[in-house]
Structure formats: C-alpha cells, structure tokens
C-alpha cells in the first residue's frame, strides 16, 4: 500500500471540507424533519368544557381521586352543554 504524505495545511483543509459537508447534510435532514411535523387536532367544544369543569372541581376538591373527579366533570359537562 502506498503512503500518502500531506502538509499540515492540506490536512486541515481536508478536515474542514469534510466537517462543513457533514454540517450541510445534517442541516438539510433537520429541515426535512421539521417540515413533516404532524398537525394537532382541533379540540372539540365538549373537550374544552370538560377541561373547564375538571379544573373547577380540582380547585374545590384537590385531594379527591382523579377518577371520581372525571365522572363528576363528565356529568357537569353534559349538564352545561344542554
């Protein structure tokens, strides 16, 4: 195998060329990934009201289990939506 000798300047130039090429490839990959971000789903009127009711109940009853509060919030939401 033949040996290759480079000067220090040539070696540094080659290293900078390789690193800049990698950076540009990485940047283009990141741009593609950012473009394919999925859209968030719109919250329904019911879901917004449920959140309000749950927040209200959580403030009144902070130590109650969340399952019990969810049932109450569901009932309150259905009542409010009528």
PyMOL Python script that loads the backbone (N, CA, C, O; Angstrom):
from pymol import cmd

cmd.read_pdbstr("""\
ATOM      1  N   UNK A   1       0.848  -1.177   0.000  1.00  0.00           N
ATOM      2  CA  UNK A   1       0.000   0.000   0.000  1.00  0.00           C
ATOM      3  C   UNK A   1       0.892   1.238   0.000  1.00  0.00           C
ATOM      4  O   UNK A   1       1.805   1.352   0.817  1.00  0.00           O
ATOM      5  N   UNK A   2       0.626   2.153  -0.910  1.00  0.00           N
ATOM      6  CA  UNK A   2       1.473   3.349  -0.975  1.00  0.00           C
ATOM      7  C   UNK A   2       1.160   4.309   0.171  1.00  0.00           C
ATOM      8  O   UNK A   2       0.020   4.380   0.630  1.00  0.00           O
ATOM      9  N   UNK A   3       2.140   5.026   0.620  1.00  0.00           N
ATOM     10  CA  UNK A   3       1.943   6.004   1.693  1.00  0.00           C
ATOM     11  C   UNK A   3       1.688   7.373   1.086  1.00  0.00           C
ATOM     12  O   UNK A   3       2.281   7.750   0.075  1.00  0.00           O
ATOM     13  N   UNK A   4       0.798   8.096   1.725  1.00  0.00           N
ATOM     14  CA  UNK A   4       0.453   9.441   1.260  1.00  0.00           C
ATOM     15  C   UNK A   4       0.885  10.424   2.326  1.00  0.00           C
ATOM     16  O   UNK A   4       0.580  10.250   3.506  1.00  0.00           O
ATOM     17  N   UNK A   5       1.591  11.451   1.911  1.00  0.00           N
ATOM     18  CA  UNK A   5       2.033  12.473   2.854  1.00  0.00           C
ATOM     19  C   UNK A   5       1.356  13.792   2.500  1.00  0.00           C
ATOM     20  O   UNK A   5       1.278  14.191   1.338  1.00  0.00           O
ATOM     21  N   UNK A   6       0.874  14.446   3.542  1.00  0.00           N
ATOM     22  CA  UNK A   6       0.235  15.754   3.361  1.00  0.00           C
ATOM     23  C   UNK A   6       0.887  16.747   4.303  1.00  0.00           C
ATOM     24  O   UNK A   6       1.435  16.398   5.349  1.00  0.00           O
ATOM     25  N   UNK A   7       0.805  17.977   3.890  1.00  0.00           N
ATOM     26  CA  UNK A   7       1.279  19.021   4.794  1.00  0.00           C
ATOM     27  C   UNK A   7       0.163  19.285   5.814  1.00  0.00           C
ATOM     28  O   UNK A   7      -0.982  18.869   5.632  1.00  0.00           O
ATOM     29  N   UNK A   8       0.516  19.962   6.851  1.00  0.00           N
ATOM     30  CA  UNK A   8      -0.451  20.275   7.902  1.00  0.00           C
ATOM     31  C   UNK A   8      -1.592  21.128   7.347  1.00  0.00           C
ATOM     32  O   UNK A   8      -2.747  20.921   7.722  1.00  0.00           O
ATOM     33  N   UNK A   9      -1.293  22.074   6.468  1.00  0.00           N
ATOM     34  CA  UNK A   9      -2.319  22.945   5.878  1.00  0.00           C
ATOM     35  C   UNK A   9      -3.285  22.131   5.024  1.00  0.00           C
ATOM     36  O   UNK A   9      -4.495  22.354   5.066  1.00  0.00           O
ATOM     37  N   UNK A  10      -2.746  21.179   4.243  1.00  0.00           N
ATOM     38  CA  UNK A  10      -3.597  20.345   3.405  1.00  0.00           C
ATOM     39  C   UNK A  10      -4.522  19.486   4.272  1.00  0.00           C
ATOM     40  O   UNK A  10      -5.707  19.334   3.975  1.00  0.00           O
ATOM     41  N   UNK A  11      -3.972  18.939   5.325  1.00  0.00           N
ATOM     42  CA  UNK A  11      -4.754  18.107   6.240  1.00  0.00           C
ATOM     43  C   UNK A  11      -5.886  18.909   6.881  1.00  0.00           C
ATOM     44  O   UNK A  11      -7.022  18.438   6.939  1.00  0.00           O
ATOM     45  N   UNK A  12      -5.585  20.106   7.360  1.00  0.00           N
ATOM     46  CA  UNK A  12      -6.610  20.952   7.978  1.00  0.00           C
ATOM     47  C   UNK A  12      -7.682  21.354   6.982  1.00  0.00           C
ATOM     48  O   UNK A  12      -8.864  21.412   7.324  1.00  0.00           O
ATOM     49  N   UNK A  13      -7.273  21.634   5.747  1.00  0.00           N
ATOM     50  CA  UNK A  13      -8.238  21.992   4.709  1.00  0.00           C
ATOM     51  C   UNK A  13      -9.169  20.818   4.412  1.00  0.00           C
ATOM     52  O   UNK A  13     -10.373  21.003   4.238  1.00  0.00           O
ATOM     53  N   UNK A  14      -8.614  19.630   4.357  1.00  0.00           N
ATOM     54  CA  UNK A  14      -9.416  18.431   4.106  1.00  0.00           C
ATOM     55  C   UNK A  14     -10.399  18.178   5.250  1.00  0.00           C
ATOM     56  O   UNK A  14     -11.560  17.851   5.005  1.00  0.00           O
ATOM     57  N   UNK A  15      -9.948  18.326   6.483  1.00  0.00           N
ATOM     58  CA  UNK A  15     -10.822  18.134   7.650  1.00  0.00           C
ATOM     59  C   UNK A  15     -11.955  19.160   7.667  1.00  0.00           C
ATOM     60  O   UNK A  15     -13.100  18.818   7.963  1.00  0.00           O
ATOM     61  N   UNK A  16     -11.641  20.409   7.352  1.00  0.00           N
ATOM     62  CA  UNK A  16     -12.686  21.444   7.352  1.00  0.00           C
ATOM     63  C   UNK A  16     -13.697  21.197   6.236  1.00  0.00           C
ATOM     64  O   UNK A  16     -14.887  21.464   6.404  1.00  0.00           O
ATOM     65  N   UNK A  17     -13.229  20.691   5.102  1.00  0.00           N
ATOM     66  CA  UNK A  17     -14.122  20.372   3.991  1.00  0.00           C
ATOM     67  C   UNK A  17     -15.087  19.258   4.397  1.00  0.00           C
ATOM     68  O   UNK A  17     -16.283  19.338   4.116  1.00  0.00           O
ATOM     69  N   UNK A  18     -14.576  18.236   5.049  1.00  0.00           N
ATOM     70  CA  UNK A  18     -15.415  17.111   5.485  1.00  0.00           C
ATOM     71  C   UNK A  18     -16.425  17.568   6.534  1.00  0.00           C
ATOM     72  O   UNK A  18     -17.599  17.209   6.453  1.00  0.00           O
ATOM     73  N   UNK A  19     -15.992  18.342   7.501  1.00  0.00           N
ATOM     74  CA  UNK A  19     -16.911  18.788   8.563  1.00  0.00           C
ATOM     75  C   UNK A  19     -17.982  19.724   8.021  1.00  0.00           C
ATOM     76  O   UNK A  19     -19.135  19.641   8.443  1.00  0.00           O
ATOM     77  N   UNK A  20     -17.629  20.609   7.100  1.00  0.00           N
ATOM     78  CA  UNK A  20     -18.634  21.513   6.541  1.00  0.00           C
ATOM     79  C   UNK A  20     -19.641  20.737   5.703  1.00  0.00           C
ATOM     80  O   UNK A  20     -20.817  21.098   5.666  1.00  0.00           O
ATOM     81  N   UNK A  21     -19.207  19.693   5.040  1.00  0.00           N
ATOM     82  CA  UNK A  21     -20.105  18.868   4.247  1.00  0.00           C
ATOM     83  C   UNK A  21     -21.085  18.135   5.156  1.00  0.00           C
ATOM     84  O   UNK A  21     -22.269  18.036   4.834  1.00  0.00           O
ATOM     85  N   UNK A  22     -20.613  17.630   6.269  1.00  0.00           N
ATOM     86  CA  UNK A  22     -21.480  16.939   7.224  1.00  0.00           C
ATOM     87  C   UNK A  22     -22.498  17.892   7.827  1.00  0.00           C
ATOM     88  O   UNK A  22     -23.659  17.530   8.017  1.00  0.00           O
ATOM     89  N   UNK A  23     -22.064  19.112   8.128  1.00  0.00           N
ATOM     90  CA  UNK A  23     -22.974  20.097   8.710  1.00  0.00           C
ATOM     91  C   UNK A  23     -24.092  20.423   7.739  1.00  0.00           C
ATOM     92  O   UNK A  23     -25.251  20.528   8.140  1.00  0.00           O
ATOM     93  N   UNK A  24     -23.758  20.585   6.463  1.00  0.00           N
ATOM     94  CA  UNK A  24     -24.790  20.924   5.488  1.00  0.00           C
ATOM     95  C   UNK A  24     -25.754  19.762   5.288  1.00  0.00           C
ATOM     96  O   UNK A  24     -26.950  19.979   5.091  1.00  0.00           O
ATOM     97  N   UNK A  25     -25.247  18.524   5.336  1.00  0.00           N
ATOM     98  CA  UNK A  25     -26.130  17.364   5.227  1.00  0.00           C
ATOM     99  C   UNK A  25     -27.050  17.288   6.426  1.00  0.00           C
ATOM    100  O   UNK A  25     -28.241  17.017   6.276  1.00  0.00           O
ATOM    101  N   UNK A  26     -26.520  17.520   7.606  1.00  0.00           N
ATOM    102  CA  UNK A  26     -27.329  17.482   8.821  1.00  0.00           C
ATOM    103  C   UNK A  26     -28.387  18.558   8.830  1.00  0.00           C
ATOM    104  O   UNK A  26     -29.510  18.331   9.280  1.00  0.00           O
ATOM    105  N   UNK A  27     -28.034  19.724   8.337  1.00  0.00           N
ATOM    106  CA  UNK A  27     -28.988  20.827   8.305  1.00  0.00           C
ATOM    107  C   UNK A  27     -30.131  20.499   7.349  1.00  0.00           C
ATOM    108  O   UNK A  27     -31.290  20.785   7.650  1.00  0.00           O
ATOM    109  N   UNK A  28     -29.820  19.912   6.217  1.00  0.00           N
ATOM    110  CA  UNK A  28     -30.874  19.598   5.253  1.00  0.00           C
ATOM    111  C   UNK A  28     -31.785  18.499   5.792  1.00  0.00           C
ATOM    112  O   UNK A  28     -32.991  18.518   5.546  1.00  0.00           O
ATOM    113  N   UNK A  29     -31.219  17.547   6.523  1.00  0.00           N
ATOM    114  CA  UNK A  29     -32.040  16.495   7.123  1.00  0.00           C
ATOM    115  C   UNK A  29     -32.957  17.079   8.192  1.00  0.00           C
ATOM    116  O   UNK A  29     -34.122  16.696   8.291  1.00  0.00           O
ATOM    117  N   UNK A  30     -32.439  17.991   8.978  1.00  0.00           N
ATOM    118  CA  UNK A  30     -33.244  18.619  10.025  1.00  0.00           C
ATOM    119  C   UNK A  30     -34.386  19.427   9.413  1.00  0.00           C
ATOM    120  O   UNK A  30     -35.493  19.440   9.951  1.00  0.00           O
ATOM    121  N   UNK A  31     -34.126  20.099   8.294  1.00  0.00           N
ATOM    122  CA  UNK A  31     -35.166  20.875   7.625  1.00  0.00           C
ATOM    123  C   UNK A  31     -36.293  19.970   7.139  1.00  0.00           C
ATOM    124  O   UNK A  31     -37.471  20.311   7.253  1.00  0.00           O
ATOM    125  N   UNK A  32     -35.921  18.821   6.601  1.00  0.00           N
ATOM    126  CA  UNK A  32     -36.936  17.878   6.113  1.00  0.00           C
ATOM    127  C   UNK A  32     -37.781  17.348   7.264  1.00  0.00           C
ATOM    128  O   UNK A  32     -38.995  17.196   7.128  1.00  0.00           O
ATOM    129  N   UNK A  33     -37.150  17.069   8.383  1.00  0.00           N
ATOM    130  CA  UNK A  33     -37.886  16.556   9.530  1.00  0.00           C
ATOM    131  C   UNK A  33     -38.830  17.613  10.090  1.00  0.00           C
ATOM    132  O   UNK A  33     -39.943  17.287  10.502  1.00  0.00           O
ATOM    133  N   UNK A  34     -38.409  18.857  10.112  1.00  0.00           N
ATOM    134  CA  UNK A  34     -39.254  19.925  10.636  1.00  0.00           C
ATOM    135  C   UNK A  34     -40.466  20.147   9.736  1.00  0.00           C
ATOM    136  O   UNK A  34     -41.535  20.504  10.231  1.00  0.00           O
ATOM    137  N   UNK A  35     -40.326  19.947   8.440  1.00  0.00           N
ATOM    138  CA  UNK A  35     -41.417  20.184   7.506  1.00  0.00           C
ATOM    139  C   UNK A  35     -42.520  19.144   7.656  1.00  0.00           C
ATOM    140  O   UNK A  35     -43.668  19.427   7.314  1.00  0.00           O
ATOM    141  N   UNK A  36     -42.210  17.947   8.158  1.00  0.00           N
ATOM    142  CA  UNK A  36     -43.175  16.879   8.242  1.00  0.00           C
ATOM    143  C   UNK A  36     -43.832  16.771   9.614  1.00  0.00           C
ATOM    144  O   UNK A  36     -44.312  15.699   9.982  1.00  0.00           O
ATOM    145  N   UNK A  37     -43.861  17.848  10.366  1.00  0.00           N
ATOM    146  CA  UNK A  37     -44.461  17.840  11.695  1.00  0.00           C
ATOM    147  C   UNK A  37     -45.980  17.637  11.560  1.00  0.00           C
ATOM    148  O   UNK A  37     -46.628  18.348  10.792  1.00  0.00           O
ATOM    149  N   UNK A  38     -46.545  16.681  12.292  1.00  0.00           N
ATOM    150  CA  UNK A  38     -47.981  16.431  12.165  1.00  0.00           C
ATOM    151  C   UNK A  38     -48.804  17.571  12.770  1.00  0.00           C
ATOM    152  O   UNK A  38     -48.395  18.204  13.743  1.00  0.00           O
ATOM    153  N   UNK A  39     -49.954  17.811  12.179  1.00  0.00           N
ATOM    154  CA  UNK A  39     -50.833  18.871  12.666  1.00  0.00           C
ATOM    155  C   UNK A  39     -51.570  18.398  13.907  1.00  0.00           C
ATOM    156  O   UNK A  39     -51.957  17.234  14.006  1.00  0.00           O
ATOM    157  N   UNK A  40     -51.759  19.305  14.848  1.00  0.00           N
ATOM    158  CA  UNK A  40     -52.507  18.969  16.055  1.00  0.00           C
ATOM    159  C   UNK A  40     -53.998  18.982  15.737  1.00  0.00           C
ATOM    160  O   UNK A  40     -54.470  19.767  14.914  1.00  0.00           O
ATOM    161  N   UNK A  41     -54.721  18.100  16.406  1.00  0.00           N
ATOM    162  CA  UNK A  41     -56.156  18.034  16.180  1.00  0.00           C
ATOM    163  C   UNK A  41     -56.862  19.152  16.931  1.00  0.00           C
ATOM    164  O   UNK A  41     -56.422  19.570  18.003  1.00  0.00           O
ATOM    165  N   UNK A  42     -57.949  19.627  16.365  1.00  0.00           N
ATOM    166  CA  UNK A  42     -58.719  20.700  16.975  1.00  0.00           C
ATOM    167  C   UNK A  42     -59.504  20.154  18.161  1.00  0.00           C
ATOM    168  O   UNK A  42     -60.099  19.080  18.081  1.00  0.00           O
ATOM    169  N   UNK A  43     -59.501  20.903  19.267  1.00  0.00           N
ATOM    170  CA  UNK A  43     -60.262  20.490  20.444  1.00  0.00           C
ATOM    171  C   UNK A  43     -61.742  20.741  20.186  1.00  0.00           C
ATOM    172  O   UNK A  43     -62.129  21.783  19.657  1.00  0.00           O
ATOM    173  N   UNK A  44     -62.553  19.774  20.566  1.00  0.00           N
ATOM    174  CA  UNK A  44     -63.993  19.910  20.390  1.00  0.00           C
ATOM    175  C   UNK A  44     -64.565  20.818  21.482  1.00  0.00           C
ATOM    176  O   UNK A  44     -63.920  21.104  22.491  1.00  0.00           O
ATOM    177  N   UNK A  45     -65.780  21.250  21.239  1.00  0.00           N
ATOM    178  CA  UNK A  45     -66.468  22.100  22.207  1.00  0.00           C
ATOM    179  C   UNK A  45     -66.638  21.344  23.528  1.00  0.00           C
ATOM    180  O   UNK A  45     -66.478  21.916  24.607  1.00  0.00           O
ATOM    181  N   UNK A  46     -66.961  20.066  23.429  1.00  0.00           N
ATOM    182  CA  UNK A  46     -67.137  19.224  24.614  1.00  0.00           C
ATOM    183  C   UNK A  46     -65.828  19.122  25.404  1.00  0.00           C
ATOM    184  O   UNK A  46     -65.827  19.250  26.629  1.00  0.00           O
ATOM    185  N   UNK A  47     -64.720  18.893  24.700  1.00  0.00           N
ATOM    186  CA  UNK A  47     -63.433  18.710  25.369  1.00  0.00           C
ATOM    187  C   UNK A  47     -63.008  19.983  26.101  1.00  0.00           C
ATOM    188  O   UNK A  47     -62.451  19.920  27.196  1.00  0.00           O
ATOM    189  N   UNK A  48     -63.274  21.131  25.490  1.00  0.00           N
ATOM    190  CA  UNK A  48     -62.946  22.407  26.144  1.00  0.00           C
ATOM    191  C   UNK A  48     -63.753  22.583  27.429  1.00  0.00           C
ATOM    192  O   UNK A  48     -63.221  22.989  28.462  1.00  0.00           O
ATOM    193  N   UNK A  49     -65.049  22.270  27.344  1.00  0.00           N
ATOM    194  CA  UNK A  49     -65.918  22.406  28.515  1.00  0.00           C
ATOM    195  C   UNK A  49     -65.522  21.416  29.607  1.00  0.00           C
ATOM    196  O   UNK A  49     -65.546  21.758  30.790  1.00  0.00           O
ATOM    197  N   UNK A  50     -65.159  20.198  29.224  1.00  0.00           N
ATOM    198  CA  UNK A  50     -64.724  19.189  30.189  1.00  0.00           C
ATOM    199  C   UNK A  50     -63.482  19.685  30.927  1.00  0.00           C
ATOM    200  O   UNK A  50     -63.370  19.503  32.139  1.00  0.00           O
ATOM    201  N   UNK A  51     -62.565  20.298  30.222  1.00  0.00           N
ATOM    202  CA  UNK A  51     -61.362  20.842  30.847  1.00  0.00           C
ATOM    203  C   UNK A  51     -61.690  21.915  31.865  1.00  0.00           C
ATOM    204  O   UNK A  51     -61.089  21.969  32.938  1.00  0.00           O
ATOM    205  N   UNK A  52     -62.649  22.773  31.526  1.00  0.00           N
ATOM    206  CA  UNK A  52     -63.062  23.835  32.455  1.00  0.00           C
ATOM    207  C   UNK A  52     -63.682  23.239  33.722  1.00  0.00           C
ATOM    208  O   UNK A  52     -63.354  23.636  34.840  1.00  0.00           O
ATOM    209  N   UNK A  53     -64.582  22.282  33.519  1.00  0.00           N
ATOM    210  CA  UNK A  53     -65.260  21.650  34.656  1.00  0.00           C
ATOM    211  C   UNK A  53     -64.268  20.909  35.549  1.00  0.00           C
ATOM    212  O   UNK A  53     -64.352  20.982  36.775  1.00  0.00           O
ATOM    213  N   UNK A  54     -63.335  20.199  34.930  1.00  0.00           N
ATOM    214  CA  UNK A  54     -62.344  19.447  35.699  1.00  0.00           C
ATOM    215  C   UNK A  54     -61.449  20.388  36.501  1.00  0.00           C
ATOM    216  O   UNK A  54     -61.106  20.103  37.648  1.00  0.00           O
ATOM    217  N   UNK A  55     -61.079  21.491  35.899  1.00  0.00           N
ATOM    218  CA  UNK A  55     -60.250  22.484  36.593  1.00  0.00           C
ATOM    219  C   UNK A  55     -60.995  23.056  37.803  1.00  0.00           C
ATOM    220  O   UNK A  55     -60.426  23.226  38.881  1.00  0.00           O
ATOM    221  N   UNK A  56     -62.256  23.342  37.597  1.00  0.00           N
ATOM    222  CA  UNK A  56     -63.088  23.885  38.669  1.00  0.00           C
ATOM    223  C   UNK A  56     -63.207  22.882  39.827  1.00  0.00           C
ATOM    224  O   UNK A  56     -63.068  23.251  40.993  1.00  0.00           O
ATOM    225  N   UNK A  57     -63.463  21.620  39.494  1.00  0.00           N
ATOM    226  CA  UNK A  57     -63.592  20.583  40.512  1.00  0.00           C
ATOM    227  C   UNK A  57     -62.276  20.326  41.229  1.00  0.00           C
ATOM    228  O   UNK A  57     -62.257  20.109  42.441  1.00  0.00           O
ATOM    229  N   UNK A  58     -61.177  20.350  40.486  1.00  0.00           N
ATOM    230  CA  UNK A  58     -59.858  20.107  41.081  1.00  0.00           C
ATOM    231  C   UNK A  58     -59.523  21.208  42.089  1.00  0.00           C
ATOM    232  O   UNK A  58     -58.886  20.942  43.108  1.00  0.00           O
ATOM    233  N   UNK A  59     -59.948  22.436  41.811  1.00  0.00           N
ATOM    234  CA  UNK A  59     -59.708  23.542  42.747  1.00  0.00           C
ATOM    235  C   UNK A  59     -60.531  23.361  44.031  1.00  0.00           C
ATOM    236  O   UNK A  59     -60.054  23.658  45.126  1.00  0.00           O
ATOM    237  N   UNK A  60     -61.779  22.868  43.886  1.00  0.00           N
ATOM    238  CA  UNK A  60     -62.640  22.669  45.052  1.00  0.00           C
ATOM    239  C   UNK A  60     -62.242  21.440  45.867  1.00  0.00           C
ATOM    240  O   UNK A  60     -62.316  21.445  47.096  1.00  0.00           O
ATOM    241  N   UNK A  61     -61.815  20.373  45.158  1.00  0.00           N
ATOM    242  CA  UNK A  61     -61.516  19.098  45.815  1.00  0.00           C
ATOM    243  C   UNK A  61     -60.126  18.594  45.396  1.00  0.00           C
ATOM    244  O   UNK A  61     -60.029  17.638  44.626  1.00  0.00           O
ATOM    245  N   UNK A  62     -59.077  19.208  45.879  1.00  0.00           N
ATOM    246  CA  UNK A  62     -57.729  18.853  45.417  1.00  0.00           C
ATOM    247  C   UNK A  62     -57.251  17.455  45.821  1.00  0.00           C
ATOM    248  O   UNK A  62     -56.381  16.886  45.162  1.00  0.00           O
ATOM    249  N   UNK A  63     -57.813  16.900  46.894  1.00  0.00           N
ATOM    250  CA  UNK A  63     -57.327  15.597  47.370  1.00  0.00           C
ATOM    251  C   UNK A  63     -58.173  14.417  46.883  1.00  0.00           C
ATOM    252  O   UNK A  63     -57.863  13.265  47.187  1.00  0.00           O
ATOM    253  N   UNK A  64     -59.233  14.698  46.135  1.00  0.00           N
ATOM    254  CA  UNK A  64     -60.089  13.645  45.614  1.00  0.00           C
ATOM    255  C   UNK A  64     -59.396  12.953  44.442  1.00  0.00           C
ATOM    256  O   UNK A  64     -58.658  13.583  43.685  1.00  0.00           O
ATOM    257  N   UNK A  65     -59.643  11.647  44.303  1.00  0.00           N
ATOM    258  CA  UNK A  65     -59.049  10.880  43.203  1.00  0.00           C
ATOM    259  C   UNK A  65     -59.520  11.441  41.866  1.00  0.00           C
ATOM    260  O   UNK A  65     -60.651  11.907  41.736  1.00  0.00           O
ATOM    261  N   UNK A  66     -58.636  11.387  40.881  1.00  0.00           N
ATOM    262  CA  UNK A  66     -58.942  11.960  39.569  1.00  0.00           C
ATOM    263  C   UNK A  66     -60.073  11.210  38.884  1.00  0.00           C
ATOM    264  O   UNK A  66     -60.834  11.806  38.122  1.00  0.00           O
ATOM    265  N   UNK A  67     -60.196   9.901  39.143  1.00  0.00           N
ATOM    266  CA  UNK A  67     -61.270   9.125  38.509  1.00  0.00           C
ATOM    267  C   UNK A  67     -62.640   9.619  38.945  1.00  0.00           C
ATOM    268  O   UNK A  67     -63.564   9.713  38.137  1.00  0.00           O
ATOM    269  N   UNK A  68     -62.764   9.934  40.225  1.00  0.00           N
ATOM    270  CA  UNK A  68     -64.034  10.445  40.746  1.00  0.00           C
ATOM    271  C   UNK A  68     -64.316  11.840  40.187  1.00  0.00           C
ATOM    272  O   UNK A  68     -65.451  12.172  39.843  1.00  0.00           O
ATOM    273  N   UNK A  69     -63.269  12.639  40.106  1.00  0.00           N
ATOM    274  CA  UNK A  69     -63.438  13.995  39.555  1.00  0.00           C
ATOM    275  C   UNK A  69     -63.807  13.948  38.077  1.00  0.00           C
ATOM    276  O   UNK A  69     -64.579  14.782  37.605  1.00  0.00           O
ATOM    277  N   UNK A  70     -63.260  12.979  37.343  1.00  0.00           N
ATOM    278  CA  UNK A  70     -63.574  12.870  35.913  1.00  0.00           C
ATOM    279  C   UNK A  70     -65.058  12.536  35.721  1.00  0.00           C
ATOM    280  O   UNK A  70     -65.711  13.067  34.823  1.00  0.00           O
ATOM    281  N   UNK A  71     -65.575  11.652  36.571  1.00  0.00           N
ATOM    282  CA  UNK A  71     -67.000  11.301  36.483  1.00  0.00           C
ATOM    283  C   UNK A  71     -67.868  12.531  36.739  1.00  0.00           C
ATOM    284  O   UNK A  71     -68.829  12.797  36.017  1.00  0.00           O
ATOM    285  N   UNK A  72     -67.505  13.272  37.785  1.00  0.00           N
ATOM    286  CA  UNK A  72     -68.257  14.488  38.113  1.00  0.00           C
ATOM    287  C   UNK A  72     -68.145  15.522  36.992  1.00  0.00           C
ATOM    288  O   UNK A  72     -69.129  16.169  36.634  1.00  0.00           O
ATOM    289  N   UNK A  73     -66.963  15.667  36.454  1.00  0.00           N
ATOM    290  CA  UNK A  73     -66.741  16.639  35.377  1.00  0.00           C
ATOM    291  C   UNK A  73     -67.546  16.256  34.142  1.00  0.00           C
ATOM    292  O   UNK A  73     -68.093  17.122  33.460  1.00  0.00           O
ATOM    293  N   UNK A  74     -67.617  14.966  33.855  1.00  0.00           N
ATOM    294  CA  UNK A  74     -68.388  14.484  32.709  1.00  0.00           C
ATOM    295  C   UNK A  74     -69.872  14.822  32.881  1.00  0.00           C
ATOM    296  O   UNK A  74     -70.528  15.310  31.961  1.00  0.00           O
ATOM    297  N   UNK A  75     -70.376  14.550  34.083  1.00  0.00           N
ATOM    298  CA  UNK A  75     -71.775  14.872  34.356  1.00  0.00           C
ATOM    299  C   UNK A  75     -72.032  16.374  34.250  1.00  0.00           C
ATOM    300  O   UNK A  75     -73.027  16.799  33.662  1.00  0.00           O
ATOM    301  N   UNK A  76     -71.133  17.173  34.819  1.00  0.00           N
ATOM    302  CA  UNK A  76     -71.286  18.636  34.789  1.00  0.00           C
ATOM    303  C   UNK A  76     -71.186  19.169  33.361  1.00  0.00           C
ATOM    304  O   UNK A  76     -71.864  20.133  33.006  1.00  0.00           O
ATOM    305  N   UNK A  77     -70.358  18.554  32.560  1.00  0.00           N
ATOM    306  CA  UNK A  77     -70.193  18.994  31.168  1.00  0.00           C
ATOM    307  C   UNK A  77     -71.463  18.715  30.376  1.00  0.00           C
ATOM    308  O   UNK A  77     -71.941  19.570  29.631  1.00  0.00           O
ATOM    309  N   UNK A  78     -72.005  17.513  30.545  1.00  0.00           N
ATOM    310  CA  UNK A  78     -73.232  17.190  29.827  1.00  0.00           C
ATOM    311  C   UNK A  78     -74.371  18.127  30.231  1.00  0.00           C
ATOM    312  O   UNK A  78     -75.181  18.536  29.399  1.00  0.00           O
ATOM    313  N   UNK A  79     -74.417  18.456  31.517  1.00  0.00           N
ATOM    314  CA  UNK A  79     -75.446  19.375  32.020  1.00  0.00           C
ATOM    315  C   UNK A  79     -75.249  20.771  31.433  1.00  0.00           C
ATOM    316  O   UNK A  79     -76.218  21.426  31.047  1.00  0.00           O
ATOM    317  N   UNK A  80     -74.001  21.226  31.365  1.00  0.00           N
ATOM    318  CA  UNK A  80     -73.700  22.565  30.854  1.00  0.00           C
ATOM    319  C   UNK A  80     -73.926  22.682  29.344  1.00  0.00           C
ATOM    320  O   UNK A  80     -74.246  23.756  28.834  1.00  0.00           O
ATOM    321  N   UNK A  81     -73.755  21.571  28.644  1.00  0.00           N
ATOM    322  CA  UNK A  81     -73.879  21.597  27.181  1.00  0.00           C
ATOM    323  C   UNK A  81     -75.332  21.602  26.718  1.00  0.00           C
ATOM    324  O   UNK A  81     -75.608  21.909  25.558  1.00  0.00           O
ATOM    325  N   UNK A  82     -76.281  21.259  27.625  1.00  0.00           N
ATOM    326  CA  UNK A  82     -77.702  21.222  27.232  1.00  0.00           C
ATOM    327  C   UNK A  82     -78.213  22.572  26.858  1.00  0.00           C
ATOM    328  O   UNK A  82     -79.384  22.713  26.505  1.00  0.00           O
TER     329      UNK A  82
END
""", "prot")
cmd.dss("prot")
cmd.show_as("cartoon", "prot")
cmd.util.cbc("prot")
cmd.orient("prot")
